Amino acid sequence: MQNTSRRTFGRHLGAAMLTLALPLCATTALAQGYPSKPIRLVVPFPPGGPTDTAARIIGQKLSDSLKQPVVVDNRPGASGTIGAETVAKSEPDGYTLLVLATPTLIAPHMIARKGYDLFKDFAPIGAAYDLPIVMVVNPQKLPDVTNLQQYIAKAKARPGEMNYTSAGNGSFGHLSTELLKNLGKFDVQHVPYKGSAPAMSDLLAGQVPMMFSDMIAALPHIKAGKLRPIAVGSAKRVSFTPDVPTVAEQGFPGFEAVAWGGLLAPAGTPKDVIARLTTELKTALADPVVQEKMLGAGTVAAYMGPEQLAARMRADDKKWGKVIQDNGIKGD
């Protein structure tokens, strides 16, 4: 009787162990065979913008190294939340990834519609690039403003009368200017547009005198002398405009406003797959050709590992969430 019981127990134990092992074996097999089909890179913004351009440069390099097509899928709308929700609800197998950009990180503070949680529904792969921003003025409208302190002095002399533009309510340029206003204790009025192109157009036409712009949009006009850069938001000066001092250098130590982008996968994606993608991303961004292409597009290759990216996400979520709350900012 005892032998029979032991045999029965042994069969049950073996079956239980097999049941537990099957998912692990499936996950390991998936990771070892990854990738075996095209990878979809969801860009939650329209084609042609900085996030899309950087994604295509990185995607091509990943395609070469992974030996599978990496297809960019633009899913614009609601500051990137539509594309993010698409990825959050995708199969966690490493074949659908999100290009997270700063606007999508901060959007949940302003948009009620949230079908996901960036910190619970995604697994960080790595940061990919920085997008420097620059404070520019129209030299025809502000001929005597050549630095940040001169701009602030003029704004304080005419409180509430001067204005500035941005790509829209809750855009990164909007938030960066509001943060600077809070620190500098000056008041200029926000004139939002539906996108950076019309905002830049009216800045060039002199309808508004100042804008915190991404470098991609501003650099051609800076080179043409149509806009004057007076400060960059980065902690350090940038190679695009090496003679332009940072906001921090001009009286605001610790000020930093840099948009950035990185790759996320749906939560539950096998760790081995995440590790493979992280390694490939790091290698891609170390390639001088990739770095040169990204500089040409106005972005800076800037790799961070998953842990660093997660920390950056939390720090920026807290930082810009406070700016949004303190200034009562609502998204478009």
Disulfide bonds with the S-S distance in Angstrom:
none
